[in-house]
Amino acid sequence: MNTPKTLLFDLGGVVIDIDFNRVFAIWAGYAGCDTQQIRDRFKMDQPYRDHETGKISGTEFFAGLRRSLDIQISDAEFLEGWNAIFLGERPGMEQELARAAQAFPIYAFSNTNEIHKAVMFSRYARILSHFKTVFISSDLGARKPDAKAFTLVAERMEAGLGQILLFDDTQENIDGAQAIGMQTVLVKSVDEVKEALDARIA
């Protein structure tokens, strides 16, 4: 096991709990349709990725959703549902981040958009303050698992790819990071973070 120089944490699903079902329920309520209809039609497709890389605005994203979901709700109603995705800080994670920050420079990298960035930086300012920098895909113009995204972040962290330990809850991102030489931990709960830190912090 190599000792990393620095740690990189995903946000949604690792530091902050999220639930797309809350999003779909609110949209379905405004549209007067079944939540399952929204769930079945929602895809992390090219417009979704374009939104997360800053190529289209929230307004453009919502306009595309009206077509792909076949619902007619307002931008304000889309926004309310979109921001309902956040459940809160993952219990126990702040303690682990504080411990990690005593031993390593720690950073965050989230595939997300300008709308969710604003919510996270406002609502979760305290826990995000543990990170030296929070990298956002819509600012970078690239998202995980693309090698370009990881390379840009590594350059800004001033660390070699092999010196970074990534904590992420998505297997696709873990695979992409491993393919370019990064160390990784697949996170399903705070336990994986704790165990990884226990192994690397005396």
MARZA-518816 format. One record per residue (C-alpha): residue in three letters; residue number from 1; x, y, z. Coordinates in nm, 3 decimals, always signed. Example, Ala and Ser with C-alpha at 12.3 -4.5 7.8 and 13.67 -1.06 7.14 Angstrom:
! MARZA-518816
r ALA; k 1; east +1.230; north -0.450; up +0.780
r SER; k 2; east +1.367; north -0.106; up +0.714
! end
This chain:
! MARZA-518816
r MET; k 1; east +0.000; north +0.000; up +0.000
r ASN; k 2; east +0.153; north +0.330; up -0.112
r THR; k 3; east +0.131; north +0.626; up +0.122
r PRO; k 4; east -0.049; north +0.907; up -0.060
r LYS; k 5; east +0.072; north +1.265; up -0.060
r THR; k 6; east -0.280; north +1.406; up -0.057
r LEU; k 7; east -0.644; north +1.296; up -0.033
r LEU; k 8; east -0.930; north +1.376; up -0.272
r PHE; k 9; east -1.293; north +1.329; up -0.168
r ASP; k 10; east -1.607; north +1.313; up -0.375
r LEU; k 11; east -1.892; north +1.514; up -0.219
r GLY; k 12; east -2.236; north +1.372; up -0.312
r GLY; k 13; east -2.265; north +1.022; up -0.169
r VAL; k 14; east -1.944; north +1.052; up +0.033
r VAL; k 15; east -1.948; north +1.375; up +0.235
r ILE; k 16; east -2.308; north +1.479; up +0.169
r ASP; k 17; east -2.598; north +1.235; up +0.146
r ILE; k 18; east -2.815; north +1.278; up -0.163
r ASP; k 19; east -3.136; north +1.120; up -0.291
r PHE; k 20; east -3.265; north +1.163; up -0.646
r ASN; k 21; east -3.600; north +1.016; up -0.540
r ARG; k 22; east -3.676; north +1.340; up -0.355
r VAL; k 23; east -3.616; north +1.530; up -0.678
r PHE; k 24; east -3.844; north +1.303; up -0.880
r ALA; k 25; east -4.124; north +1.315; up -0.620
r ILE; k 26; east -4.140; north +1.694; up -0.625
r TRP; k 27; east -4.134; north +1.714; up -1.004
r ALA; k 28; east -4.404; north +1.449; up -1.028
r GLY; k 29; east -4.617; north +1.636; up -0.776
r TYR; k 30; east -4.606; north +1.954; up -0.979
r ALA; k 31; east -4.657; north +1.767; up -1.308
r GLY; k 32; east -4.947; north +1.559; up -1.173
r CYS; k 33; east -4.791; north +1.231; up -1.276
r ASP; k 34; east -4.649; north +0.922; up -1.108
r THR; k 35; east -4.301; north +0.946; up -0.960
r GLN; k 36; east -4.200; north +0.625; up -1.136
r GLN; k 37; east -4.266; north +0.792; up -1.472
r ILE; k 38; east -4.010; north +1.060; up -1.388
r ARG; k 39; east -3.763; north +0.806; up -1.250
r ASP; k 40; east -3.787; north +0.593; up -1.565
r ARG; k 41; east -3.740; north +0.885; up -1.804
r PHE; k 42; east -3.461; north +1.070; up -1.621
r LYS; k 43; east -3.120; north +0.990; up -1.768
r MET; k 44; east -2.767; north +1.108; up -1.701
r ASP; k 45; east -2.743; north +1.181; up -2.071
r GLN; k 46; east -2.547; north +1.433; up -2.277
r PRO; k 47; east -2.748; north +1.738; up -2.158
r TYR; k 48; east -2.695; north +1.621; up -1.798
r ARG; k 49; east -2.320; north +1.597; up -1.861
r ASP; k 50; east -2.320; north +1.931; up -2.043
r HIS; k 51; east -2.483; north +2.091; up -1.739
r GLU; k 52; east -2.216; north +1.939; up -1.514
r THR; k 53; east -1.935; north +2.071; up -1.734
r GLY; k 54; east -2.074; north +2.423; up -1.763
r LYS; k 55; east -2.167; north +2.397; up -2.129
r ILE; k 56; east -2.536; north +2.474; up -2.072
r SER; k 57; east -2.716; north +2.679; up -1.808
r GLY; k 58; east -2.972; north +2.561; up -1.558
r THR; k 59; east -3.245; north +2.721; up -1.768
r GLU; k 60; east -3.131; north +2.526; up -2.074
r PHE; k 61; east -3.108; north +2.207; up -1.870
r PHE; k 62; east -3.462; north +2.247; up -1.738
r ALA; k 63; east -3.590; north +2.319; up -2.090
r GLY; k 64; east -3.439; north +1.991; up -2.204
r LEU; k 65; east -3.597; north +1.808; up -1.911
r ARG; k 66; east -3.942; north +1.934; up -2.013
r ARG; k 67; east -3.893; north +1.749; up -2.339
r SER; k 68; east -3.722; north +1.434; up -2.213
r LEU; k 69; east -3.954; north +1.389; up -1.913
r ASP; k 70; east -4.259; north +1.508; up -2.109
r ILE; k 71; east -4.380; north +1.734; up -1.826
r GLN; k 72; east -4.473; north +2.101; up -1.822
r ILE; k 73; east -4.358; north +2.263; up -1.499
r SER; k 74; east -4.193; north +2.601; up -1.438
r ASP; k 75; east -3.824; north +2.670; up -1.388
r ALA; k 76; east -3.901; north +2.752; up -1.025
r GLU; k 77; east -4.068; north +2.413; up -0.979
r PHE; k 78; east -3.776; north +2.236; up -1.148
r LEU; k 79; east -3.538; north +2.427; up -0.922
r GLU; k 80; east -3.725; north +2.334; up -0.605
r GLY; k 81; east -3.708; north +1.967; up -0.694
r TRP; k 82; east -3.349; north +1.984; up -0.817
r ASN; k 83; east -3.229; north +2.130; up -0.486
r ALA; k 84; east -3.425; north +1.876; up -0.281
r ILE; k 85; east -3.157; north +1.621; up -0.366
r PHE; k 86; east -2.954; north +1.711; up -0.056
r LEU; k 87; east -3.027; north +1.518; up +0.264
r GLY; k 88; east -2.748; north +1.656; up +0.484
r GLU; k 89; east -2.396; north +1.577; up +0.594
r ARG; k 90; east -2.316; north +1.207; up +0.611
r PRO; k 91; east -2.307; north +1.120; up +0.983
r GLY; k 92; east -1.954; north +1.079; up +1.115
r MET; k 93; east -1.786; north +1.219; up +0.805
r GLU; k 94; east -1.687; north +1.555; up +0.949
r GLN; k 95; east -1.493; north +1.382; up +1.226
r GLU; k 96; east -1.303; north +1.177; up +0.968
r LEU; k 97; east -1.231; north +1.482; up +0.752
r ALA; k 98; east -1.096; north +1.670; up +1.052
r ARG; k 99; east -0.871; north +1.375; up +1.133
r ALA; k 100; east -0.756; north +1.344; up +0.772
r ALA; k 101; east -0.675; north +1.715; up +0.751
r GLN; k 102; east -0.434; north +1.680; up +1.043
r ALA; k 103; east -0.223; north +1.434; up +0.843
r PHE; k 104; east -0.271; north +1.527; up +0.476
r PRO; k 105; east -0.372; north +1.814; up +0.253
r ILE; k 106; east -0.732; north +1.724; up +0.165
r TYR; k 107; east -0.935; north +1.836; up -0.134
r ALA; k 108; east -1.279; north +1.766; up -0.280
r PHE; k 109; east -1.388; north +1.707; up -0.640
r SER; k 110; east -1.756; north +1.692; up -0.729
r ASN; k 111; east -1.933; north +1.624; up -1.057
r THR; k 112; east -2.197; north +1.892; up -1.019
r ASN; k 113; east -2.345; north +2.209; up -1.165
r GLU; k 114; east -2.361; north +2.578; up -1.077
r ILE; k 115; east -2.702; north +2.541; up -0.912
r HIS; k 116; east -2.594; north +2.266; up -0.674
r LYS; k 117; east -2.256; north +2.431; up -0.619
r ALA; k 118; east -2.429; north +2.739; up -0.478
r VAL; k 119; east -2.647; north +2.529; up -0.247
r MET; k 120; east -2.356; north +2.321; up -0.119
r PHE; k 121; east -2.128; north +2.617; up -0.054
r SER; k 122; east -2.405; north +2.791; up +0.140
r ARG; k 123; east -2.567; north +2.502; up +0.326
r TYR; k 124; east -2.256; north +2.294; up +0.398
r ALA; k 125; east -1.993; north +2.565; up +0.444
r ARG; k 126; east -1.871; north +2.426; up +0.775
r ILE; k 127; east -1.788; north +2.075; up +0.657
r LEU; k 128; east -1.649; north +2.202; up +0.326
r SER; k 129; east -1.410; north +2.429; up +0.517
r HIS; k 130; east -1.194; north +2.122; up +0.592
r PHE; k 131; east -1.087; north +2.112; up +0.227
r LYS; k 132; east -0.803; north +2.323; up +0.092
r THR; k 133; east -0.996; north +2.354; up -0.235
r VAL; k 134; east -1.328; north +2.220; up -0.363
r PHE; k 135; east -1.311; north +2.145; up -0.736
r ILE; k 136; east -1.638; north +2.156; up -0.930
r SER; k 137; east -1.680; north +1.992; up -1.271
r SER; k 138; east -1.884; north +2.283; up -1.410
r ASP; k 139; east -1.593; north +2.516; up -1.329
r LEU; k 140; east -1.331; north +2.283; up -1.475
r GLY; k 141; east -1.524; north +2.202; up -1.792
r ALA; k 142; east -1.453; north +1.832; up -1.733
r ARG; k 143; east -1.604; north +1.564; up -1.512
r LYS; k 144; east -1.512; north +1.231; up -1.361
r PRO; k 145; east -1.427; north +0.969; up -1.482
r ASP; k 146; east -1.257; north +1.150; up -1.773
r ALA; k 147; east -0.878; north +1.143; up -1.748
r LYS; k 148; east -0.873; north +1.514; up -1.838
r ALA; k 149; east -1.073; north +1.597; up -1.526
r PHE; k 150; east -0.846; north +1.403; up -1.291
r THR; k 151; east -0.535; north +1.546; up -1.458
r LEU; k 152; east -0.658; north +1.904; up -1.422
r VAL; k 153; east -0.735; north +1.850; up -1.055
r ALA; k 154; east -0.399; north +1.682; up -0.990
r GLU; k 155; east -0.217; north +1.976; up -1.150
r ARG; k 156; east -0.402; north +2.222; up -0.929
r MET; k 157; east -0.330; north +2.008; up -0.624
r GLU; k 158; east +0.038; north +2.006; up -0.729
r ALA; k 159; east +0.049; north +1.630; up -0.687
r GLY; k 160; east +0.130; north +1.341; up -0.915
r LEU; k 161; east -0.162; north +1.116; up -1.003
r GLY; k 162; east -0.004; north +0.825; up -0.818
r GLN; k 163; east +0.029; north +1.039; up -0.504
r ILE; k 164; east -0.346; north +1.101; up -0.475
r LEU; k 165; east -0.591; north +0.879; up -0.285
r LEU; k 166; east -0.945; north +0.924; up -0.417
r PHE; k 167; east -1.253; north +0.848; up -0.207
r ASP; k 168; east -1.556; north +0.808; up -0.433
r ASP; k 169; east -1.888; north +0.621; up -0.420
r THR; k 170; east -1.918; north +0.553; up -0.794
r GLN; k 171; east -1.743; north +0.252; up -0.944
r GLU; k 172; east -1.708; north +0.424; up -1.282
r ASN; k 173; east -1.510; north +0.706; up -1.121
r ILE; k 174; east -1.297; north +0.460; up -0.925
r ASP; k 175; east -1.219; north +0.269; up -1.246
r GLY; k 176; east -1.130; north +0.588; up -1.433
r ALA; k 177; east -0.899; north +0.704; up -1.155
r GLN; k 178; east -0.725; north +0.366; up -1.130
r ALA; k 179; east -0.672; north +0.360; up -1.508
r ILE; k 180; east -0.448; north +0.667; up -1.484
r GLY; k 181; east -0.261; north +0.553; up -1.175
r MET; k 182; east -0.449; north +0.709; up -0.884
r GLN; k 183; east -0.500; north +0.527; up -0.556
r THR; k 184; east -0.867; north +0.474; up -0.471
r VAL; k 185; east -1.118; north +0.376; up -0.205
r LEU; k 186; east -1.475; north +0.287; up -0.303
r VAL; k 187; east -1.698; north +0.446; up -0.039
r LYS; k 188; east -2.033; north +0.299; up +0.057
r SER; k 189; east -2.035; north +0.429; up +0.414
r VAL; k 190; east -1.815; north +0.627; up +0.652
r ASP; k 191; east -1.661; north +0.294; up +0.757
r GLU; k 192; east -1.453; north +0.268; up +0.437
r VAL; k 193; east -1.315; north +0.617; up +0.497
r LYS; k 194; east -1.234; north +0.540; up +0.860
r GLU; k 195; east -1.061; north +0.213; up +0.771
r ALA; k 196; east -0.853; north +0.378; up +0.498
r LEU; k 197; east -0.744; north +0.654; up +0.734
r ASP; k 198; east -0.670; north +0.407; up +1.014
r ALA; k 199; east -0.433; north +0.226; up +0.778
r ARG; k 200; east -0.250; north +0.543; up +0.681
r ILE; k 201; east -0.246; north +0.760; up +0.995
r ALA; k 202; east -0.037; north +0.654; up +1.290
! end
